[in-house]
Amino acid sequence: MAAGAAVGLVLLAIACAWLAHRAGIAQERMALLEAQAEQGFLTPPSTSRSVRVNLESGRTISLGGGTPERLEVHLDARSNRFNLFRVAIARDDGTAVLHFDRLQRDSNGEIRFALNSTLLPPGRYTIRVEGFTWRGETVPVGRIGLTVAR
């Protein structure tokens, strides 16, 4: 009985030490995030430009490259098959970065959204556009490339 109690106390002490260690990591992470929030996560763009892209072209657009920039993307979505769209941005390694769900095209037949160049780290990305069917299922419509530079 005494040996079982001793083992239980040792396990309890190990669990408490592990929790204290994890709490310290969490506090350090919180301090880092608070410092970033004080500085601001995004830098205001100094320039702004618009890009019109046909989804069938497979074109690659660029963002950034010097001063912070705002890029307004106009995707041609004149298909009568879909009224709602999903736009997903992923790094080339497949990691999802941004996701716009249930976007409607405007009266010009375009899907519009804007990006700040300081939002994404430098690298290559893929913008994937899918249309929603009447059942709520998604069907691929097209994809384009995005290159972000600093």
Secondary structure as UniProt FT lines:
FT   HELIX           2..39
FT   STRAND          47..54
FT   TURN            55..56
FT   STRAND          60..64
FT   STRAND          69..76
FT   STRAND          84..91
FT   TURN            92..93
FT   STRAND          96..104
FT   TURN            107..108
FT   STRAND          110..116
FT   TURN            117..119
FT   STRAND          123..132
FT   TURN            134..135
FT   STRAND          138..149
//
